[in-house]
Amino acid sequence: MLIRPNQTVVILGAGLMGRMLGLQLLRAGHPVTLHDAAGPDADGAAARVAAAMLAPLAESAITEPCVVRMGQYALERWPELLGQLRHPVFFQRAGTLIVWHRQDRAEATRFEGLLRSTQMAVPGLPQLLPLNATELAQQEPALAQRFHQGLLLPGEGQLDNRGLLQALLIELQEEGAKLHWNSPQTPAAFEWDEDCFVIDCRGMGARLQWPGLRAVRGEVVRLHAPEVSLARPTRLIHPRYPIYIAPKPDHVFVVGATEIESDDNSPASVRSTLELLSAAYTVHPGFAEARILELNTQCRPTLPDNLPRLRRCGPRSVQINGLYRHGFMISPAITDVAMAWLTRGDTQLAEQLGVALDNHVESPNPQTETA
Ligand SMILES: Cc1cc2nc3c(=O)[nH]c(=O)nc-3n(C[C@H](O)[C@H](O)[C@H](O)COP(=O)(O)OP(=O)(O)OC[C@H]3O[C@@H](n4cnc5c(N)ncnc54)[C@H](O)[C@@H]3O)c2cc1C
């Protein structure tokens, strides 16, 4: 084990991973201190703008089987973890619906082929359900007449990202975590303190200490659309504008997201906004009268292989990063792997799920450590 029983843990970054792991460490009896460069509303976190879809099979079209396994594991863990919070968080598992316009059938066939090969590679995934027009209308009446076929991925889920971040914050406060806002830090700042163990969960904020970590920009629109009712996240297959529409409580919808290889965090472009909104309008005309609540941009912290990783960065420090576009989908798996490794020295779950752990201590780069 790396963290001694009852040892104080300092977590850098109170975004998604920092809050999730901080709470589990507190419950395991560790005094926990969190530092975040931004404020308690997670304004600096990718987690604040995310759609928070939990869709391992849908994502398998663009990710590795190990991430699908982590996502499958996490779908079962979320209800337990949310059940431990005193504030309820919106969570549902009504599946993911995939639709396409007639002219894009070839793209849909290719997508279905990718999902079917994932089902062969990862046993235990739910069956993919092809829907005809009648079945589609039964599953999602709002889309009847507009689409004539679709695919349902049963059991996939979503949750309310901001509700979760807030509920975790309340829990951390109630359990006695020490919280420091507007407090940007580096692991090197704590090297002198031999009593504490440092966990770096700074997402993009760790870039100077993790060469290879890159940003993948995403833009999302938050809409209030009282005329639209969708029971589940819906993805539109499209050769140029593939989008998802994730329904949140009270007719709020998150429409996203662009994927741009860039660390530019400036506001959304006109082109991206037009594409996202036009595509949403082709899914449901009720979006024409929707109100634009927010237009957000954030960067997804991504490693060269697009996979998450835990690594030692000093004798008493580790880094957890690279959650890319799957933080909500996999964070319960990463949290359990981290707890097993750090507090019990147990790497069995990491091996089972295929989570990369680097146990050798990286030699610090003096030029970047203090940057
Ligand atoms: C547009 C978009 C859509 C997404 N949709 C989904 C989705 O549908 N499903 C899904 O599973 N995932 C989704 N994600 C991905 C998910 O949001 C991320 O994978 C996840 O937030 C990463 O968690 P993290 O804790 O590593 O980083 P973050 O959530 O970014 O948190 C990092 C924290 O570190 C803090 N910090 C930075 N520098 C410092 C410093 N020097 N000192 C102290 N603190 C610092 C930041 O302020 C921040 O609070 C989406 C992301 C984006 C951008």
Ligand as a Chemical Component Dictionary entry (heavy atoms), coordinates in Angstrom:
data_LIG
# 
_chem_comp.id                   LIG 
_chem_comp.type                 NON-POLYMER 
_chem_comp.pdbx_formal_charge   0 
_chem_comp.three_letter_code    LIG 
# 
loop_
_chem_comp_atom.comp_id 
_chem_comp_atom.atom_id 
_chem_comp_atom.alt_atom_id 
_chem_comp_atom.type_symbol 
_chem_comp_atom.charge 
_chem_comp_atom.model_Cartn_x 
_chem_comp_atom.model_Cartn_y 
_chem_comp_atom.model_Cartn_z 
_chem_comp_atom.pdbx_ordinal 
LIG C1  C1  C 0 -17.882 19.201 -23.492 1  
LIG C2  C2  C 0 -17.624 17.988 -22.625 2  
LIG C3  C3  C 0 -18.577 16.963 -22.574 3  
LIG C4  C4  C 0 -18.339 15.839 -21.770 4  
LIG N1  N1  N 0 -19.295 14.858 -21.711 5  
LIG C5  C5  C 0 -19.076 13.743 -20.977 6  
LIG C6  C6  C 0 -20.052 12.706 -20.909 7  
LIG O1  O1  O 0 -21.141 12.790 -21.486 8  
LIG N2  N2  N 0 -19.761 11.586 -20.172 9  
LIG C7  C7  C 0 -18.584 11.456 -19.497 10 
LIG O2  O2  O 0 -18.373 10.422 -18.873 11 
LIG N3  N3  N 0 -17.644 12.438 -19.530 12 
LIG C8  C8  C 0 -17.859 13.562 -20.257 13 
LIG N4  N4  N 0 -16.910 14.548 -20.314 14 
LIG C9  C9  C 0 -15.584 14.296 -19.696 15 
LIG C10 C10 C 0 -15.496 14.631 -18.217 16 
LIG O3  O3  O 0 -16.043 15.896 -17.948 17 
LIG C11 C11 C 0 -14.013 14.580 -17.829 18 
LIG O4  O4  O 0 -13.463 13.347 -18.197 19 
LIG C12 C12 C 0 -13.816 14.764 -16.314 20 
LIG O5  O5  O 0 -14.374 15.969 -15.886 21 
LIG C13 C13 C 0 -12.335 14.717 -15.934 22 
LIG O6  O6  O 0 -12.274 14.781 -14.523 23 
LIG P1  P1  P 0 -10.991 15.364 -13.774 24 
LIG O7  O7  O 0 -11.354 15.427 -12.333 25 
LIG O8  O8  O 0 -9.782  14.620 -14.197 26 
LIG O9  O9  O 0 -10.832 16.855 -14.351 27 
LIG P2  P2  P 0 -11.763 18.128 -14.130 28 
LIG O10 O10 O 0 -13.170 17.714 -13.967 29 
LIG O11 O11 O 0 -11.428 19.072 -15.229 30 
LIG O12 O12 O 0 -11.247 18.745 -12.734 31 
LIG C14 C14 C 0 -9.937  19.269 -12.609 32 
LIG C15 C15 C 0 -9.935  20.269 -11.456 33 
LIG O13 O13 O 0 -8.586  20.671 -11.184 34 
LIG C16 C16 C 0 -8.579  22.053 -10.884 35 
LIG N5  N5  N 0 -7.227  22.593 -11.096 36 
LIG C17 C17 C 0 -6.603  22.873 -12.270 37 
LIG N6  N6  N 0 -5.342  23.338 -12.025 38 
LIG C18 C18 C 0 -5.173  23.339 -10.685 39 
LIG C19 C19 C 0 -4.096  23.679 -9.808  40 
LIG N7  N7  N 0 -2.910  24.106 -10.282 41 
LIG N8  N8  N 0 -4.284  23.527 -8.480  42 
LIG C20 C20 C 0 -5.463  23.076 -7.978  43 
LIG N9  N9  N 0 -6.507  22.761 -8.752  44 
LIG C21 C21 C 0 -6.371  22.868 -10.090 45 
LIG C22 C22 C 0 -9.625  22.642 -11.825 46 
LIG O14 O14 O 0 -10.076 23.913 -11.357 47 
LIG C23 C23 C 0 -10.710 21.564 -11.759 48 
LIG O15 O15 O 0 -11.653 21.823 -10.743 49 
LIG C24 C24 C 0 -17.125 15.710 -21.047 50 
LIG C25 C25 C 0 -16.195 16.751 -21.077 51 
LIG C26 C26 C 0 -16.436 17.890 -21.857 52 
LIG C27 C27 C 0 -15.430 19.004 -21.865 53 
# 
loop_
_chem_comp_bond.comp_id 
_chem_comp_bond.atom_id_1 
_chem_comp_bond.atom_id_2 
_chem_comp_bond.value_order 
_chem_comp_bond.pdbx_ordinal 
LIG C1  C2  SING 1  
LIG C2  C3  SING 2  
LIG C2  C26 DOUB 3  
LIG C3  C4  DOUB 4  
LIG C4  N1  SING 5  
LIG C4  C24 SING 6  
LIG N1  C5  DOUB 7  
LIG C5  C6  SING 8  
LIG C5  C8  SING 9  
LIG C6  O1  DOUB 10 
LIG C6  N2  SING 11 
LIG N2  C7  SING 12 
LIG C7  O2  DOUB 13 
LIG C7  N3  SING 14 
LIG N3  C8  DOUB 15 
LIG C8  N4  SING 16 
LIG N4  C9  SING 17 
LIG N4  C24 SING 18 
LIG C9  C10 SING 19 
LIG C10 O3  SING 20 
LIG C10 C11 SING 21 
LIG C11 O4  SING 22 
LIG C11 C12 SING 23 
LIG C12 O5  SING 24 
LIG C12 C13 SING 25 
LIG C13 O6  SING 26 
LIG O6  P1  SING 27 
LIG P1  O7  DOUB 28 
LIG P1  O8  SING 29 
LIG P1  O9  SING 30 
LIG O9  P2  SING 31 
LIG P2  O10 DOUB 32 
LIG P2  O11 SING 33 
LIG P2  O12 SING 34 
LIG O12 C14 SING 35 
LIG C14 C15 SING 36 
LIG C15 O13 SING 37 
LIG C15 C23 SING 38 
LIG O13 C16 SING 39 
LIG C16 N5  SING 40 
LIG C16 C22 SING 41 
LIG N5  C17 SING 42 
LIG N5  C21 SING 43 
LIG C17 N6  DOUB 44 
LIG N6  C18 SING 45 
LIG C18 C19 SING 46 
LIG C18 C21 DOUB 47 
LIG C19 N7  SING 48 
LIG C19 N8  DOUB 49 
LIG N8  C20 SING 50 
LIG C20 N9  DOUB 51 
LIG N9  C21 SING 52 
LIG C22 O14 SING 53 
LIG C22 C23 SING 54 
LIG C23 O15 SING 55 
LIG C24 C25 DOUB 56 
LIG C25 C26 SING 57 
LIG C26 C27 SING 58 
# 
